[in-house]
């Protein structure tokens, strides 16, 4: 690692000592931050896996039930029922604090499930299909929110890792080399000064 191109003076030695202390302290803090973020990221990824499993289970029930309902009720009546259904969803951006850091994510507020059509001419399975797909929609909105956090959390982990690497591989070694170089030059100057003083003393005697 190449040293910094600065004059080997006592003031610069003090600067290098201060910079080394700050850099090593910053490295420790960033390393702690990185570990916390990685743990939080793993926790959020596990949430995503659990949601994915739950979504797959709901899909495995909902789509066969929909197919059965289409066969039993008929496509035309299903279209008429669908045309009566209308929900308003509220989507807003919110902040989430994870690992001591604030992240922006989305929040989807689902309305209460309602009955938009008459029981007459419908089968009990129709209501079950509605309930299954409403649950699926709820899970998908949760997934969207969590995936947003996971994506931004992963980016923050990458940024922190880059800073840790920069301190560990560049800043700290370079500062140490520069400090060592200045110390060596100053020690050599001190030895030369002692030699000169002794020589002058001998001449005087």
C-alpha distance (Angstrom), angle and dihedral (degrees) to the residues before:
residue distance angle dihedral
X1 . . .
X2 3.84 . .
X3 3.76 117.1 .
X4 3.79 123.6 -123.1
X5 3.79 116.5 -90.1
X6 3.82 99.2 -116.7
X7 3.78 134.4 127.6
X8 3.83 115.1 -89.8
X9 3.81 97.5 -119.1
X10 3.79 133.1 139.0
X11 3.81 91.5 -112.6
X12 3.81 90.7 53.9
X13 3.80 89.6 47.3
X14 3.80 89.0 56.4
X15 3.81 89.7 48.0
X16 3.82 91.2 51.6
X17 3.81 91.1 48.1
X18 3.82 91.0 51.3
X19 3.81 92.1 45.2
X20 3.79 91.2 49.6
X21 3.82 91.6 51.2
X22 3.81 91.4 48.6
X23 3.82 93.1 45.0
X24 3.79 94.1 49.3
X25 3.82 90.6 46.6
X26 3.80 90.2 48.7
X27 3.80 90.5 48.8
X28 3.82 91.5 53.8
X29 3.82 92.1 48.8
X30 3.81 93.4 46.8
X31 3.80 91.2 47.3
X32 3.82 89.8 52.9
X33 3.79 90.1 47.5
X34 3.81 91.1 49.5
X35 3.81 92.0 51.1
X36 3.81 91.8 49.6
X37 3.81 91.9 48.1
X38 3.81 92.1 48.2
X39 3.81 90.9 51.4
X40 3.81 90.8 49.1
X41 3.80 90.5 46.9
X42 3.81 91.2 52.2
X43 3.81 89.6 49.2
X44 3.81 91.8 50.9
X45 3.82 91.8 46.1
X46 3.80 88.8 53.6
X47 3.82 88.3 52.7
X48 3.80 89.0 52.3
X49 3.82 90.7 51.4
X50 3.79 91.6 50.6
X51 3.80 91.2 48.4
X52 3.80 91.2 47.9
X53 3.80 89.8 53.0
X54 3.82 91.5 48.5
X55 3.81 91.5 47.5
X56 3.80 91.0 51.1
X57 3.82 90.3 51.4
X58 3.81 92.5 50.2
X59 3.81 91.6 46.8
X60 3.81 89.7 49.9
X61 3.83 88.1 58.5
X62 3.80 102.2 32.7
X63 3.81 102.0 53.1
X64 3.82 97.2 46.6
X65 3.83 87.8 47.4
X66 3.82 89.4 50.7
X67 3.80 91.0 50.0
X68 3.80 90.5 49.4
X69 3.81 90.9 48.7
X70 3.82 91.4 50.7
X71 3.78 90.9 52.6
X72 3.82 93.6 46.1
X73 3.81 99.0 40.7
X74 3.79 104.8 27.4
X75 3.77 131.4 -120.4
X76 3.81 95.8 -96.5
X77 3.79 94.5 56.2
X78 3.80 90.7 44.5
X79 3.81 89.7 54.6
X80 3.82 90.4 50.6
X81 3.81 90.5 50.7
X82 3.81 91.2 47.1
X83 3.81 92.0 51.3
X84 3.83 89.1 58.5
X85 3.79 94.2 54.2
X86 3.79 118.6 92.1
X87 3.79 128.9 162.4
X88 3.80 130.6 177.5
X89 3.80 115.8 -144.4
X90 3.78 126.1 -160.9
X91 3.81 114.7 -142.6
X92 3.79 118.7 -176.8
X93 3.78 138.9 161.0
X94 3.78 116.0 -112.7
X95 3.79 138.3 175.5
X96 3.79 125.2 -114.6
X97 3.82 125.1 -165.6
X98 3.79 112.4 -142.7
X99 3.78 124.6 167.1
X100 3.79 89.7 -6.7
X101 3.81 91.8 -55.9
X102 3.80 130.0 108.3
X103 3.81 119.3 -127.3
X104 3.79 130.0 -175.0
X105 3.79 115.7 -128.2
X106 3.79 139.6 154.3
X107 3.77 128.6 -96.7
X108 3.80 121.3 -159.2
X109 3.79 116.3 -162.6
X110 3.79 112.0 -157.2
X111 3.82 119.6 -154.5
X112 3.78 123.1 -125.4
X113 3.79 112.3 -82.4
X114 3.80 111.7 -103.7
X115 3.80 137.8 -171.9
X116 3.80 108.7 -113.1
X117 3.78 97.8 172.8
X118 3.81 138.3 49.9
X119 3.79 122.9 -96.4
X120 3.80 87.6 -129.7
X121 3.79 112.2 103.7
X122 3.81 93.6 8.3
X123 3.79 132.4 104.9
X124 3.82 128.2 -129.0
X125 3.81 87.5 -114.7
X126 3.82 89.0 64.6
X127 3.79 91.9 65.9
X128 3.81 91.2 45.8
X129 3.81 90.7 53.8
X130 3.80 89.6 51.1
X131 3.80 90.5 49.9
X132 3.82 92.4 47.5
X133 3.80 94.3 50.6
X134 3.78 92.3 43.8
X135 3.81 88.2 54.4
X136 3.81 89.5 47.2
X137 3.80 90.4 52.2
X138 3.80 90.4 50.3
X139 3.81 91.4 51.4
X140 3.80 92.4 47.5
X141 3.79 92.1 52.6
X142 3.82 89.6 50.2
X143 3.80 88.9 50.0
X144 3.80 91.6 51.2
X145 3.80 91.0 52.4
X146 3.81 94.9 46.9
X147 3.81 93.8 44.2
X148 3.81 89.1 54.3
X149 3.81 89.8 54.8
X150 3.82 92.3 44.8
X151 3.81 91.9 51.3
X152 3.81 93.5 49.9
X153 3.79 92.6 41.8
X154 3.81 90.6 52.5
X155 3.83 89.8 51.4
X156 3.81 90.3 51.2
X157 3.82 90.1 50.6
X158 3.82 89.6 52.9
X159 3.82 92.5 48.9
X160 3.80 91.8 48.4
X161 3.81 91.5 47.1
X162 3.81 90.7 52.4
X163 3.81 90.4 52.5
X164 3.80 91.7 47.5
X165 3.81 90.4 50.2
X166 3.81 92.1 47.6
X167 3.80 91.4 53.5
X168 3.79 94.3 42.0
X169 3.81 98.7 43.3
X170 3.80 103.1 30.1
X171 3.80 121.1 9.8
X172 3.82 100.4 42.9
X173 3.85 97.3 41.7
X174 3.82 91.2 44.6
X175 3.79 91.8 49.5
X176 3.82 91.4 47.3
X177 3.82 91.8 49.8
X178 3.81 91.8 48.2
X179 3.81 91.8 47.5
X180 3.80 91.0 48.7
X181 3.80 91.2 48.3
X182 3.83 93.0 50.6
X183 3.82 91.1 46.8
X184 3.81 89.7 51.5
X185 3.81 93.2 49.7
X186 3.82 92.7 46.8
X187 3.80 91.8 47.9
X188 3.80 90.3 50.2
X189 3.81 90.0 50.0
X190 3.81 90.3 50.1
X191 3.81 90.7 51.9
X192 3.82 90.6 48.6
X193 3.82 90.7 49.3
X194 3.80 91.2 50.3
X195 3.81 90.3 49.0
X196 3.83 91.6 49.6
X197 3.81 92.1 47.5
X198 3.80 91.4 50.4
X199 3.81 91.1 48.4
X200 3.82 91.4 50.2
X201 3.78 89.9 47.8
X202 3.83 91.4 53.0
X203 3.79 91.4 48.4
X204 3.79 91.0 50.3
X205 3.78 91.6 49.8
